[in-house]
């Protein structure tokens, strides 16, 4: 899925073999260091791999924040999996991890991800520029506080 231009449109490139392995290594490092990261998302009915979702500690400006992320394979988008997974991750962040606030940083053109964030109760609270792959990329900051 990291090689699919449709899935990776928000990243503005697909991943090379080296980048795929680097991605896997970064997730393994997150699991070990933080106990969170992207995990395989599977369909309940048959175990089909539909994408990856998770919680990550990231930086927004100078702040270290807990962020929810979701990425689905083509053919599984628009079926409610991202909303279901992001909602479950939000509950986990607030109950099991004791987080006070959860974030999502989303590219403005990624309308589908914006809809997911809004469906789980997140609101836009500003924006920032993230430097990625030698490119400045605008992101909207979405967040929700624990009730």
C-alpha positions as CSV (number, residue, x, y, z in Angstrom):
1,X,0.0,0.0,0.0
2,X,3.0,2.3,0.5
3,X,3.6,2.0,-3.2
4,X,0.1,2.9,-4.3
5,X,-0.1,6.5,-5.6
6,X,-3.8,6.7,-4.6
7,X,-3.1,5.7,-1.0
8,X,0.0,7.8,-0.8
9,X,-1.4,11.0,-2.4
10,X,-1.2,13.0,0.9
11,X,2.5,12.1,1.1
12,X,3.1,13.2,-2.5
13,X,5.1,10.2,-3.4
14,X,5.2,6.4,-3.1
15,X,7.8,4.6,-1.1
16,X,10.9,2.9,-2.5
17,X,12.0,-0.5,-1.1
18,X,14.4,1.3,1.3
19,X,11.6,3.6,2.5
20,X,9.3,0.7,3.1
21,X,11.9,-1.0,5.3
22,X,12.7,2.3,7.0
23,X,8.9,2.7,7.7
24,X,8.8,-0.8,9.3
25,X,11.9,-0.1,11.3
26,X,10.4,3.2,12.6
27,X,7.2,1.5,13.7
28,X,9.2,-1.2,15.5
29,X,11.1,1.5,17.2
30,X,7.9,3.3,18.2
31,X,6.5,0.0,19.7
32,X,9.6,-0.5,21.7
33,X,10.1,3.1,22.9
34,X,6.5,4.3,23.2
35,X,4.3,1.2,23.2
36,X,2.4,2.7,20.2
37,X,2.7,3.1,16.5
38,X,0.9,2.0,13.4
39,X,-0.6,-1.5,13.6
40,X,-2.1,-3.7,10.9
41,X,-5.8,-3.1,10.5
42,X,-7.8,-6.2,9.7
43,X,-11.5,-6.8,8.9
44,X,-13.3,-8.5,11.7
45,X,-15.3,-10.9,9.4
46,X,-12.4,-12.6,7.7
47,X,-9.1,-11.0,8.9
48,X,-8.4,-9.3,5.6
49,X,-5.7,-6.7,5.8
50,X,-7.4,-3.4,5.1
51,X,-4.6,-0.9,6.1
52,X,-2.8,0.4,9.1
53,X,-3.8,2.6,12.0
54,X,-2.3,3.7,15.2
55,X,-1.3,6.2,17.8
56,X,2.0,8.0,17.6
57,X,3.9,10.5,19.7
58,X,4.7,13.3,17.3
59,X,5.9,16.9,17.4
60,X,3.7,19.9,16.4
61,X,6.0,22.9,16.7
62,X,7.7,22.4,20.0
63,X,5.0,20.3,21.6
64,X,5.1,16.5,21.8
65,X,1.5,15.3,21.2
66,X,-0.3,12.0,20.9
67,X,-1.6,11.7,17.3
68,X,-4.0,9.2,15.7
69,X,-3.2,8.1,12.2
70,X,-5.0,5.9,9.6
71,X,-4.1,4.7,6.1
72,X,-6.3,2.3,4.2
73,X,-5.6,0.2,1.1
74,X,-7.4,1.0,-2.1
75,X,-10.7,-0.9,-2.1
76,X,-11.2,-0.5,1.6
77,X,-11.6,3.3,1.7
78,X,-15.0,4.8,2.2
79,X,-16.4,1.7,4.0
80,X,-16.2,3.0,7.6
81,X,-13.0,1.2,8.6
82,X,-11.0,4.4,9.3
83,X,-13.8,5.9,11.4
84,X,-14.2,2.6,13.4
85,X,-10.5,2.2,13.9
86,X,-9.8,5.9,14.8
87,X,-12.7,5.8,17.2
88,X,-11.3,2.7,19.0
89,X,-7.8,4.3,19.1
90,X,-9.3,7.5,20.6
91,X,-11.0,5.4,23.3
92,X,-7.8,3.6,24.0
93,X,-5.8,6.9,24.2
94,X,-8.2,8.4,26.7
95,X,-8.9,5.3,28.8
96,X,-5.9,3.0,28.8
97,X,-3.2,5.7,28.2
98,X,-4.8,8.5,30.2
99,X,-4.3,11.1,27.4
100,X,-6.0,14.4,28.0
101,X,-6.0,15.4,24.3
102,X,-5.6,13.6,21.0
103,X,-4.5,15.1,17.7
104,X,-4.6,14.4,14.0
105,X,-2.6,16.4,11.5
106,X,-4.1,16.2,8.0
107,X,-3.2,17.7,4.6
108,X,-6.0,20.2,3.5
109,X,-6.7,18.3,0.3
110,X,-7.2,15.0,2.2
111,X,-10.9,15.4,2.5
112,X,-11.5,11.8,3.4
113,X,-9.2,12.0,6.4
114,X,-10.8,15.3,7.5
115,X,-14.2,13.6,7.4
116,X,-12.9,10.8,9.6
117,X,-11.5,13.2,12.2
118,X,-14.7,15.2,12.3
119,X,-16.8,12.0,12.6
120,X,-15.0,11.0,15.7
121,X,-15.6,14.5,17.2
122,X,-12.3,16.3,16.4
123,X,-12.3,20.0,15.5
124,X,-9.8,22.0,13.5
125,X,-7.7,24.2,15.7
126,X,-5.1,25.7,13.4
127,X,-2.4,24.6,11.1
128,X,1.3,24.3,10.6
129,X,3.9,23.5,8.0
130,X,5.6,20.2,8.3
131,X,8.9,19.7,6.5
132,X,8.8,16.3,4.8
133,X,11.0,14.9,2.0
134,X,12.6,18.3,1.5
135,X,9.2,19.9,0.9
136,X,7.1,22.2,3.1
137,X,3.7,20.7,3.5
138,X,0.7,22.5,5.0
139,X,-1.3,20.5,7.6
140,X,-4.5,21.2,9.5
141,X,-4.4,20.4,13.2
142,X,-7.4,18.5,14.5
143,X,-7.9,17.6,18.1
144,X,-10.3,16.4,20.7
145,X,-10.1,16.6,24.5
146,X,-11.0,13.8,26.8
147,X,-14.5,14.2,28.4
